[in-house]
Amino acid sequence: MYNVVFRTSLKHSTFNAITWVPFGNVSSFNEQYNERARELHKIVEEDVSNERAAKLCSDAEVALVIVASKLREF
């Protein structure tokens, strides 16, 4: 498994949120991380363990960004 952690980069409801996507291998990732994907998602870290990816995604700062984004929707 080739885990990649991303941060959303365009202004929308989850701007600056961190997520992770498991790819089968680096070749699969390279095929899917095209120009459009680069506009939407910036790489935080590549080829990380599930534990590291979960840690990056559970950062308190990220949770605050998501809450703030949701509050703006009201």
FENMOTA-V710150 format. One record per backbone hydrogen bond with DSSP energy under -1.0 kcal/mol. CO is the residue of the C=O (numbers start at 1). NH is the residue of the N-H. If there is no record, write none. Layout:
BEGIN
CO_NH, CO_NH
END
This chain:
BEGIN
2_23, 3_47, 3_48, 4_21, 5_44, 5_45, 6_19, 7_42, 8_16, 12_15, 14_17, 17_8, 19_6, 21_4, 23_2, 25_29, 26_30, 27_31, 28_32, 29_33, 32_34, 34_38, 35_39, 36_40, 37_41, 40_9, 42_7, 45_5, 49_53, 50_54, 51_55, 52_56, 53_57, 54_58, 59_63, 60_64, 61_65, 62_66, 63_67, 64_68, 65_69, 66_70, 67_71, 68_72, 71_74
END
